[in-house]
Amino acid sequence: MKTKTIAVTGVIAALYVAVSLLVAPFAFGAVQFRIAEMFNHLIVFNKKYFFGIVLGVFITNMFSPMAAYDLTFGVAHSIITLSLTILATKYVKGNIARMVINTVLFTFTMCIIAFELMLALDFPFFYTWLTVAAGEFTVLAVGIPIIIALNKRLNFKTLI
């Protein structure tokens, strides 16, 4: 792995943690607006961002009130969904279309987080899936134009 790739991976992970902890009261629980989730869109530019995002999720979840559950389910959710996005967008042209697919996949797979909250806190599964999916959809949908604007300045495809 190149030094540049390792450095960018560390920066992405650090940004994910910093942005998540900045809004920590809204980053955990049945209603989540983890703003750092918009970094999930980086995967559509280059699959090397996978490790930085997953590392960021892992470190962030160490600060969770339910760390044992979040380290298992939250990290698994990111690994599974980022992998699905890589597979699903392999032949899709256009970053916006890829980000829309990514948004839909992350929204749908929030059932993993709903299952976690059902096990840990006895929350009702379907209602919790609705609330966490709504938060994820909102963050990722709002994140599309932000990531597009950042990409114009940073060129994510070649940054890592």
N, C-alpha and C positions, 0 to 999 in steps of 0.2 A: 504494500500500500504506500502510495506517495506521501511525502511529508505534507504537501498542500492539502491532500484529501483528509489526512488526520487532523490538520489544523481547522479546516472548514467543518469537519464533523464535530469537533470540540466546540466551535463557535455556535453551531446550530443547537447543540445540546444545551449550552449555557444560556442562549437566548430563550429556548423553550422553557427552561427552569425559571429564569428571571421573570419572563412575562407571566407564567403560570402563578408564581408566588406573589406577584404584584396584585393579582386579583384572587388570592387564595380562598377567601370566603365563598367565591363563586366557582372555584375549580374542582370542588369535591361535593358529593351528595346527590340528591335526587333531581335537583335543578342545577345544571352545570352550564357555565359559560366560560370554558377554559379557552381564552383568547389565543393562546399559543397553539391550539389545534389547527389554526390556519397554516402553520408550517407544514402540515401534512400535504399541502398542495405542492411542495417542493419536489415530491416524488415524481410528478409528471414531467419535470424537466430533466431529472437524472436520478436513476435508481440508487446511486451512491449516497443520496441524502437519507436513505433508509436507516443507517446506523446512527446518525446524529439525532434523528427524530426519536427512535426507540430509546437511545441513551437518555435523551431529555425527558421522555415519559417515565423511564425507570427512576431517575434521580428525583423528579418532581413527586412521584408517588411515594418516595421514602418520607416525605413530609406530610403525607395524608394521615388523617385521624384513623383510617382503616388500612394502614400500610401493608399489612400481611395480605389482605384481599386485593388491594390496588396493585401491589407488585406482581401478583399472579394474573388477575383478570385484566387490569388496565394495560399491562405490557403485552399480554397475549392478544388483546383487542387490536392494539397498534400493529403488531407483527402480522396478524391475520389479514387485517384490512389493507395495510400497505402492500402486502404480497398480492392480494386480490386486485388492487389497483394496477400494479405492475403488469399482471396477467391480462386484465380486462382492457387496458389501454395500449397494449403492445402494437396493435394495428390501427389505432385511432389517430387520425391526423388532427392537429390543432390543439393548443394548450387549453383553450377555454372548454372544449368538449371533454378533454381529459379531466379537467378540474370539476366539471359537472358530474362526471362518472364517479370521481373520487368522493364528492360530496354525498351522492346517493349511497355509495357503498358504506361510507362511515356512518351515515344516518341510520341505515338499515342495521348494521352490525352493532349498534348501540344496545341491541338485545343482550349482548355479552355483559355490558355494564349493568343493565337492568337485572340480569340474573345474579350478578355479584351483590347488588343492593338487596335483592330478595333474600339471598342466603345470609348476608351479614346483618341486615337490619330489619328483616321481615317486611320489607316494602312490597306492595302489590306489584306483580311483574308487569302487566300490560300498561298500567298507569305510569309506572316508573320508566318503562321503555318509551312511552310517549313524551315524558318530560325531558329525559336525557337526550332523546333523538331530536327534539325541537331545539334544544340548546346547541347541539352539535351542528344541526342544519343551519341555524342562524349564523354561528361563527364561521362555518366554512363558506356559506353563500356570501357573507359580507367580506370574507377573506379573498374571494376571487379577484375583485378589482384591485385590492391592495397588493396582492402578490403580482398581478399583471403590471401594476405601476412600478413596483420594486424591480421586477424583471427587466424593465426597460433600462433601468440604471445599472443593475448588477449582472445581468445575463446569467441566470442560474444554471443554464445548460453547461457553460464552460467554467463556472466559478469553482467547481469541485474537481 
